[in-house]
Amino acid sequence: MVTMGQCYYNETIGFFYNNSGKELSSHWRPKDLVVVALGLTVSVLVLLTNLLVIAAIASNRRFHQPIYYLLGNLAAADLFAGVAYLFLMFHTGPRTARLSLQGWFVRQGLLDTSLTASVATLLAIAVERHRSVMAVQLHSRLPPGRVIMLIVGVWVAALGLGLLPAHSWHCLCALDRCSRMAPLLSRSYLAVWALSSLLVFLLMVAVYTRIFFYVRRRVQRMAEHVSCHPRYRETTLNLVKTVVIILGAFVVCWTPGQVVLLLDGLGCKSCNVLAVEKYFLLLAEANSLVNAAVYSCRDAEMRRTFRRLLCCRCLRPSTHESVRYTASTPTGTGIRIMLPENGHSLMDSTL
């Protein structure tokens, strides 16, 4: 018999799963094997890809700039997400029932912390892009201290959201508040997490929209003084493509999971969130693989560094190759555009 106000710290995982109506399998079902097989594949790819990004940034001195510190932090967060999801794959299915309450909170906390750090870093990158464009400043001249503070802020927020459920934001003392997707967590926690991710997306939309219109207006002004209308059209199309890729990847990978989290957090009894939760979590994890492609692999210099690392050859850059990036060099953050004003090139804006 369940008594209101009573805490259940000594109960088993099965007790909370039964309370929430979530099935706890005692054997491996076909869908469990499918999820684990897909999850292990995605986790290994995430680990290898982001290790490669981190190795490239560490080994190439051209990447020792503040904006690449943020890209390195994104790769580190996604690497952590790969480790967390790998840990989940080895502690899911029938093995869930054998977890202690502390073990379950560790499993959940690793996921929450890593995914929060990844999402928060995406927002930090967008903020720094906006600042560099609006301040007419090269990314290489960004204050390192500011970027380090952003990185510290990202991990403080991530650790906060990851550790809170185990210490206070759970439902061990209020069984009527337990969620169905995460039977030991309060529904309010899921709702706040989903709304926070939605807020991050809306802020990214606002930031990239402002960057797009600002750069387009400056390039259009340049086109009025120079016969470069084809270049203007190409730049505009590239800007559109970059913004669509960044926001589209976020929407595709995160929106399904945010929707089911929010529905569960709001206590929707008629919503069959348990039927799709594992697949939507896998899709969110896949974002850690997509991030490497969107933010790093589109950089020509980064791709050259990847080839050097993968081929195990220490190829020296050509003597004709400039140490500093030129205006025509694409970067991992998108497109470089020289925006002149009064006859002088003021800004090398990076998207």
URLIN-V665937 format. One record per run of one state. SS is the DSSP state (helix for helix, strand for strand, loop for the rest). FROM is the first residue (numbers start at 1). LEN is the number of residues. If there is no record, write none. Layout:
[[SS;FROM;LEN] [SS;FROM;LEN]]
//
This chain:
[[loop;1;12] [helix;13;8] [loop;21;9] [helix;30;30] [loop;60;1] [helix;61;3] [loop;64;2] [helix;66;24] [loop;90;3] [helix;93;6] [loop;99;2] [helix;101;34] [loop;135;4] [helix;139;3] [loop;142;2] [helix;144;24] [loop;168;2] [strand;170;1] [loop;171;4] [helix;175;3] [strand;178;1] [loop;179;6] [strand;185;2] [helix;187;39] [loop;226;3] [helix;229;37] [loop;266;7] [helix;273;3] [loop;276;1] [helix;277;19] [loop;296;4] [helix;300;11] [loop;311;20] [strand;331;1] [loop;332;2] [strand;334;1] [loop;335;1] [strand;336;6] [loop;342;2] [strand;344;7] [loop;351;1]]
//
